[in-house]
Amino acid sequence: MCALVLGEGRLRAKLERLVSREGVGDVVSFLGERSDVLSYIAMADLFVFSSVEEGLGTSLLDAMVMGVPTVATRAGGIPDLYGTVGSEWLVPPRDSKKLAEAVVSVLSDPGEAERRVRLGRERAALFSVPKMAEAYEGIYLSLLKDTT
């Protein structure tokens, strides 16, 4: 098993030092900014989205659509992606212990992973372009009715 860290950010150097200090450099790789992120998501056993602040989290949606089980934090718009059914899966931002427990839970229980895949696909379908266009159209039509 290995962990791939994609992307860049101000915490990269700190994370690299932590990986080195903990002696897990042989299983953690920092790949930096990539243009082929979707291919990495598609081959993952688990997608971990540990944002502290987030708008919607489209890479999380990508993982859900591709059928990759997910673990995420309760930050920004992420709870909207999971809905009330999956909200108990979300961990508080900056809570590394709960995040680690969630990761272990999914990786050690194939049934749990499959539940997350199933819910993820169902929820991601609600955010497709046609569904979003339909929702916006409904809003606009209701606003038009209110003005006439």
PELINGI-V206933 format. One record per run of one state. SS is the DSSP state (@ for helix, = for strand, . for the rest). FROM is the first residue (numbers start at 1). TO is the last residue. If there is no record, write none. Layout:
BEGIN
ss-><SS SS>
from-><FROM FROM>
to-><TO TO>
END
This chain:
BEGIN
ss-><. = . @ . = . @ . = . @ . = . @ . = . @ . @ . @ .>
from-><1 3 7 12 23 28 33 37 43 47 50 58 66 70 74 78 90 91 92 96 109 110 126 129 148>
to-><2 6 11 22 27 32 36 42 46 49 57 65 69 73 77 89 90 91 95 108 109 125 128 147 148>
END
